[in-house]
């Protein structure tokens, strides 16, 4: 009973939870609009092959890249209702998840997982041509609970994530940076992300949304800025969230989170 985690860069994580393979905010190509992927290489198809479903936190181009979503094939893509409607109108199998509703996903090789949305605050940089709903997700399967924060700023309502999940959070996938050295509103910096993980009570935290994408002009920015957020998050967790175990990955890396001792399955 464990969750297998593979970070493919930015907000894209392949989760094997409860026998179901779920991909978060799939970005599977070399670029996202004008943004460039570090190293210029797309993830390997073998890293995300066999996906049973995807979740999309919001429709910014670096989180809802239509070409990548179509690469997954005809799998359900869970999102806020307005986002799912827009995705469906663009050839993606969008499934709207209303607040408070749990969706059950079945894996191709057996097993099941339950998914629901949880609040996020990400109202900066609204798009005129796409809906602007933003959510996080919790996923439960095999006796473990995963929280994928999506993009969000810090707000008191995040304290309710375990209550909305109906269980303690075993694994948090939390954003800690962006595609430039400065963050706009509606994001978490490394220290804020560490404090949020303590607020939620996560056992393990994997930082995402850092060290992957950059704008073409980034060559003129300070060297090393893309590497700072992961290390800064790890240091901040040790300072302000000592009960949380940070797990800093590089794109393509994997880790496994075991079920907490004494926790029943389900």
FIDOBA-139854 format. One record per residue (C-alpha): residue number from 1; residue in three letters; y negated, x, z. Coordinates in Angstrom, 3 decimals, m for minus. Each point is the difference from the previous one (the first is absolute). Layout:
N
{NUM,ALA,{Y,X,Z}}
...
END
This chain:
266
{1,UNK,{0.000,0.000,0.000}}
{2,UNK,{m2.987,1.937,m1.294}}
{3,UNK,{m2.915,m0.108,m2.422}}
{4,UNK,{m0.069,2.595,m2.737}}
{5,UNK,{m3.485,0.940,m1.133}}
{6,UNK,{m1.094,1.840,m3.134}}
{7,UNK,{m3.722,0.566,m0.536}}
{8,UNK,{m0.950,0.204,m3.681}}
{9,UNK,{m3.656,0.704,0.656}}
{10,UNK,{m3.106,m2.086,0.733}}
{11,UNK,{1.134,m3.399,1.393}}
{12,UNK,{3.365,m0.038,m1.788}}
{13,UNK,{3.018,0.124,2.305}}
{14,UNK,{3.610,m0.834,m0.827}}
{15,UNK,{1.606,m1.657,3.015}}
{16,UNK,{3.687,m0.716,0.433}}
{17,UNK,{0.000,m2.524,2.829}}
{18,UNK,{2.836,m2.359,0.868}}
{19,UNK,{1.747,0.801,m3.287}}
{20,UNK,{m3.088,m0.913,m2.066}}
{21,UNK,{m2.082,2.464,m2.005}}
{22,UNK,{m3.717,m0.848,0.164}}
{23,UNK,{m2.801,1.936,m1.708}}
{24,UNK,{m3.495,m0.212,1.473}}
{25,UNK,{m3.074,m0.050,m2.278}}
{26,UNK,{1.892,1.599,m2.896}}
{27,UNK,{m1.850,2.772,m1.830}}
{28,UNK,{2.690,1.519,m2.199}}
{29,UNK,{m2.044,1.486,m2.807}}
{30,UNK,{m2.055,3.187,m0.278}}
{31,UNK,{m3.344,m1.716,0.384}}
{32,UNK,{m1.672,m3.112,1.407}}
{33,UNK,{m2.922,m0.783,m2.247}}
{34,UNK,{m2.423,2.936,0.136}}
{35,UNK,{1.748,1.453,3.037}}
{36,UNK,{2.384,2.883,m0.579}}
{37,UNK,{3.203,0.790,1.856}}
{38,UNK,{0.124,3.430,1.562}}
{39,UNK,{2.116,2.297,m2.129}}
{40,UNK,{m0.035,m2.475,m2.875}}
{41,UNK,{3.605,m1.054,0.500}}
{42,UNK,{1.261,m3.528,0.470}}
{43,UNK,{2.740,m0.710,2.574}}
{44,UNK,{3.552,0.306,m1.261}}
{45,UNK,{1.563,m3.289,m1.072}}
{46,UNK,{3.006,0.805,2.175}}
{47,UNK,{m2.254,m0.133,3.086}}
{48,UNK,{m0.699,m3.718,m0.375}}
{49,UNK,{2.914,m1.182,m2.139}}
{50,UNK,{1.860,m3.026,1.319}}
{51,UNK,{m3.033,m1.613,1.586}}
{52,UNK,{0.673,m3.541,1.200}}
{53,UNK,{m3.630,m0.968,0.574}}
{54,UNK,{m3.522,1.311,0.365}}
{55,UNK,{m2.933,m0.872,2.223}}
{56,UNK,{m3.631,0.282,m1.103}}
{57,UNK,{m2.650,0.154,2.686}}
{58,UNK,{m2.994,m0.630,m2.289}}
{59,UNK,{m1.010,0.267,m3.615}}
{60,UNK,{m2.066,3.181,m0.143}}
{61,UNK,{1.237,2.033,m2.942}}
{62,UNK,{1.526,2.739,2.157}}
{63,UNK,{2.150,m2.616,1.794}}
{64,UNK,{0.787,m2.553,m2.722}}
{65,UNK,{0.541,2.056,m3.145}}
{66,UNK,{1.430,m2.427,m2.543}}
{67,UNK,{1.906,2.573,m2.027}}
{68,UNK,{1.793,1.208,3.111}}
{69,UNK,{0.838,m3.516,1.146}}
{70,UNK,{1.511,m0.785,m3.386}}
{71,UNK,{2.094,3.174,0.193}}
{72,UNK,{1.842,m1.494,2.989}}
{73,UNK,{1.435,m2.748,m2.187}}
{74,UNK,{0.142,m3.716,0.886}}
{75,UNK,{0.034,0.467,3.769}}
{76,UNK,{m2.051,m2.230,2.324}}
{77,UNK,{m3.379,1.458,0.891}}
{78,UNK,{m1.196,m1.432,3.298}}
{79,UNK,{m3.743,m0.333,0.511}}
{80,UNK,{m2.675,m2.308,1.346}}
{81,UNK,{0.086,m3.312,m1.934}}
{82,UNK,{m3.128,0.683,m2.079}}
{83,UNK,{1.219,3.499,m0.836}}
{84,UNK,{3.467,m1.275,m0.926}}
{85,UNK,{m1.510,m2.602,m2.330}}
{86,UNK,{m2.029,2.701,m1.751}}
{87,UNK,{3.037,2.262,m0.287}}
{88,UNK,{2.085,m2.817,m1.471}}
{89,UNK,{m2.696,m0.605,m2.628}}
{90,UNK,{0.379,3.648,m1.027}}
{91,UNK,{3.753,0.109,m0.512}}
{92,UNK,{1.102,0.927,3.519}}
{93,UNK,{2.265,m2.171,2.144}}
{94,UNK,{m2.550,m0.659,2.714}}
{95,UNK,{1.204,m1.853,3.102}}
{96,UNK,{m2.720,m1.356,2.244}}
{97,UNK,{0.559,0.412,3.722}}
{98,UNK,{m2.142,m2.346,2.053}}
{99,UNK,{m1.125,1.115,3.472}}
{100,UNK,{2.712,m0.632,2.577}}
{101,UNK,{2.763,m0.421,m2.571}}
{102,UNK,{3.054,2.261,m0.017}}
{103,UNK,{1.732,0.795,m3.293}}
{104,UNK,{3.645,1.064,m0.051}}
{105,UNK,{1.006,2.667,m2.511}}
{106,UNK,{3.593,0.725,m0.988}}
{107,UNK,{1.115,3.434,m1.104}}
{108,UNK,{1.995,0.626,m3.155}}
{109,UNK,{2.755,1.638,2.017}}
{110,UNK,{m0.105,m2.431,2.912}}
{111,UNK,{m2.156,m0.253,3.050}}
{112,UNK,{m3.272,m1.792,0.546}}
{113,UNK,{m3.474,0.557,1.357}}
{114,UNK,{m2.835,m2.297,1.009}}
{115,UNK,{m3.606,0.602,m1.017}}
{116,UNK,{m3.316,m1.569,0.979}}
{117,UNK,{m3.658,0.858,m0.362}}
{118,UNK,{m2.223,1.103,2.872}}
{119,UNK,{m3.797,0.262,0.015}}
{120,UNK,{m1.956,2.905,m1.431}}
{121,UNK,{m3.745,0.507,m0.406}}
{122,UNK,{m0.901,1.539,m3.338}}
{123,UNK,{m3.029,m1.785,m1.363}}
{124,UNK,{m1.921,2.970,m1.381}}
{125,UNK,{m0.235,0.615,m3.735}}
{126,UNK,{0.878,m3.576,m1.056}}
{127,UNK,{1.213,m0.384,m3.576}}
{128,UNK,{m1.631,m2.552,m2.301}}
{129,UNK,{3.076,m0.347,m2.220}}
{130,UNK,{2.857,m0.200,2.528}}
{131,UNK,{0.512,m1.984,3.242}}
{132,UNK,{m1.048,1.941,3.081}}
{133,UNK,{2.525,m1.108,2.631}}
{134,UNK,{1.379,2.852,2.124}}
{135,UNK,{3.013,m0.038,2.309}}
{136,UNK,{2.440,2.219,1.777}}
{137,UNK,{3.718,m0.765,0.236}}
{138,UNK,{2.736,0.136,2.586}}
{139,UNK,{3.607,0.359,m1.101}}
{140,UNK,{3.000,m0.584,2.230}}
{141,UNK,{3.624,0.863,m0.650}}
{142,UNK,{2.931,1.726,1.653}}
{143,UNK,{m1.606,m0.295,3.397}}
{144,UNK,{m3.132,1.923,m1.031}}
{145,UNK,{m3.591,m1.014,m0.687}}
{146,UNK,{m2.332,1.726,m2.473}}
{147,UNK,{m3.738,m0.557,m0.210}}
{148,UNK,{m1.713,0.897,m3.260}}
{149,UNK,{m3.719,m0.180,0.718}}
{150,UNK,{m1.196,m0.064,m3.614}}
{151,UNK,{m3.672,0.928,m0.075}}
{152,UNK,{m1.915,m1.017,3.101}}
{153,UNK,{m2.749,1.036,2.310}}
{154,UNK,{0.495,m0.082,3.772}}
{155,UNK,{m0.408,m3.413,1.621}}
{156,UNK,{1.275,m1.575,3.252}}
{157,UNK,{2.373,m2.373,m1.791}}
{158,UNK,{2.340,2.884,m0.801}}
{159,UNK,{1.148,m0.181,3.623}}
{160,UNK,{1.825,m3.216,m0.940}}
{161,UNK,{2.254,1.621,m2.626}}
{162,UNK,{3.027,0.238,2.363}}
{163,UNK,{m0.456,m3.642,1.016}}
{164,UNK,{m0.182,m1.094,m3.634}}
{165,UNK,{3.064,2.107,m0.759}}
{166,UNK,{1.880,m1.428,2.962}}
{167,UNK,{1.158,3.484,0.982}}
{168,UNK,{m1.335,3.457,0.860}}
{169,UNK,{m1.011,2.130,m2.986}}
{170,UNK,{2.528,2.741,m0.670}}
{171,UNK,{m1.807,1.506,m2.991}}
{172,UNK,{m3.659,m0.154,m1.029}}
{173,UNK,{m1.094,0.951,m3.505}}
{174,UNK,{m3.688,0.553,0.604}}
{175,UNK,{m2.775,1.163,m2.343}}
{176,UNK,{m1.885,3.092,1.139}}
{177,UNK,{m2.144,1.059,m2.972}}
{178,UNK,{m0.928,m0.820,m3.565}}
{179,UNK,{m0.692,1.533,m3.390}}
{180,UNK,{m3.095,1.883,1.121}}
{181,UNK,{m1.125,1.909,3.085}}
{182,UNK,{m2.165,m2.936,1.114}}
{183,UNK,{1.390,m3.443,0.814}}
{184,UNK,{m1.739,m3.255,m0.821}}
{185,UNK,{0.141,m2.879,2.460}}
{186,UNK,{3.241,m1.877,0.465}}
{187,UNK,{2.083,3.140,0.452}}
{188,UNK,{1.405,2.018,2.905}}
{189,UNK,{m0.747,3.644,0.546}}
{190,UNK,{2.663,2.138,1.732}}
{191,UNK,{m1.331,m0.595,3.521}}
{192,UNK,{m0.441,m3.747,m0.542}}
{193,UNK,{3.503,m0.191,m1.454}}
{194,UNK,{1.446,1.753,3.061}}
{195,UNK,{m1.794,m2.418,2.316}}
{196,UNK,{1.278,m2.949,m2.014}}
{197,UNK,{3.575,1.277,0.275}}
{198,UNK,{m0.419,0.157,3.781}}
{199,UNK,{m1.486,m3.513,m0.011}}
{200,UNK,{2.971,m1.331,m1.955}}
{201,UNK,{2.479,1.953,2.099}}
{202,UNK,{1.828,1.575,m2.934}}
{203,UNK,{2.913,2.308,0.803}}
{204,UNK,{m0.349,2.034,m3.204}}
{205,UNK,{m2.987,0.266,m2.339}}
{206,UNK,{m0.047,1.307,m3.566}}
{207,UNK,{m3.495,0.643,m1.404}}
{208,UNK,{m0.600,m1.216,m3.557}}
{209,UNK,{m2.979,m0.402,m2.343}}
{210,UNK,{m0.937,3.691,0.021}}
{211,UNK,{0.531,3.192,m1.964}}
{212,UNK,{1.006,m1.710,m3.248}}
{213,UNK,{m2.816,m1.354,m2.171}}
{214,UNK,{m3.319,1.523,m0.936}}
{215,UNK,{m2.861,m0.745,m2.360}}
{216,UNK,{m0.599,2.385,m2.930}}
{217,UNK,{m3.114,1.346,1.756}}
{218,UNK,{2.071,1.087,3.004}}
{219,UNK,{0.150,3.545,m1.347}}
{220,UNK,{m3.525,0.452,1.310}}
{221,UNK,{0.893,m1.160,3.506}}
{222,UNK,{0.910,2.289,2.918}}
{223,UNK,{3.384,1.704,m0.489}}
{224,UNK,{2.830,m1.261,2.148}}
{225,UNK,{m1.467,m3.447,0.681}}
{226,UNK,{3.098,m1.766,m1.333}}
{227,UNK,{2.224,1.647,2.620}}
{228,UNK,{m2.058,m0.674,3.106}}
{229,UNK,{0.690,m3.641,0.834}}
{230,UNK,{3.735,0.342,0.674}}
{231,UNK,{m0.410,2.924,2.377}}
{232,UNK,{m3.002,m1.633,1.667}}
{233,UNK,{1.987,m3.188,0.577}}
{234,UNK,{2.870,1.914,1.594}}
{235,UNK,{m2.391,1.810,2.336}}
{236,UNK,{m1.801,m3.240,0.873}}
{237,UNK,{3.274,m1.755,0.834}}
{238,UNK,{0.896,2.753,2.446}}
{239,UNK,{m3.404,m0.429,1.670}}
{240,UNK,{m0.513,m3.778,0.125}}
{241,UNK,{3.456,m1.522,m0.659}}
{242,UNK,{2.533,2.184,1.829}}
{243,UNK,{2.680,m2.715,m0.055}}
{244,UNK,{m0.039,m0.059,m3.815}}
{245,UNK,{2.034,2.507,m2.025}}
{246,UNK,{m1.923,1.084,m3.111}}
{247,UNK,{1.992,0.825,m3.112}}
{248,UNK,{m2.110,1.640,m2.707}}
{249,UNK,{1.700,m0.018,m3.400}}
{250,UNK,{m0.853,1.498,m3.365}}
{251,UNK,{0.389,m2.110,m3.151}}
{252,UNK,{3.696,m0.354,m0.747}}
{253,UNK,{1.062,0.815,3.568}}
{254,UNK,{2.286,m2.281,1.982}}
{255,UNK,{0.634,m0.758,3.633}}
{256,UNK,{2.252,m2.366,1.935}}
{257,UNK,{m1.057,m2.089,2.984}}
{258,UNK,{2.878,m1.046,2.210}}
{259,UNK,{0.105,m3.208,2.005}}
{260,UNK,{m1.273,0.373,3.540}}
{261,UNK,{2.780,0.406,2.589}}
{262,UNK,{1.095,m3.258,1.566}}
{263,UNK,{m1.463,m2.228,m2.748}}
{264,UNK,{2.327,m2.655,m1.371}}
{265,UNK,{0.440,m0.471,m3.743}}
{266,UNK,{m1.540,m2.796,m2.049}}
END
